[in-house]
Amino acid sequence: MTRLWLPFTVADLPTAVTFYRDRLGLPVVDGWRRDGEEGVVLGAESAFIELVTPEAPRPAPIAFEVSDVDAIFARMRPSTEELVAAPHRYPRGHHGFEVRGPAGATVMVWSER
């Protein structure tokens, strides 16, 4: 199964959570506070919206949660120009990689495993 994650960095997390949770009605499904970062994940059918503060130095990637990161990486065989980050373990523990999509946006492919 592949699930879409839409991460956003925000300067005012409580205001953003109020908008998506209270006004739009999306349920909070996860949250964290660690190493100066705070975040909340909200569910939206088969997608998730992830709100993170503090604001990141670059735009957050479009993210796809998959069951087998390494198989997707092998199938994609990204070129040197496309590859942003080879498969590795991220600070919050998930495994994934990042590539530049055809429209220039960074695309993250990841798994909790």
Secondary structure, DSSP 8 states (H G I E B T S, - for coil): --EEEEEEE-S-HHHHHIIIIIIS---EEEEEEETTEEEEEEEETTEEEEEEES--SS---EEEE-S-HHHHHHHH---TTTEEEEEEE-TTS-EEEEEE-TTS-EEEEEE--
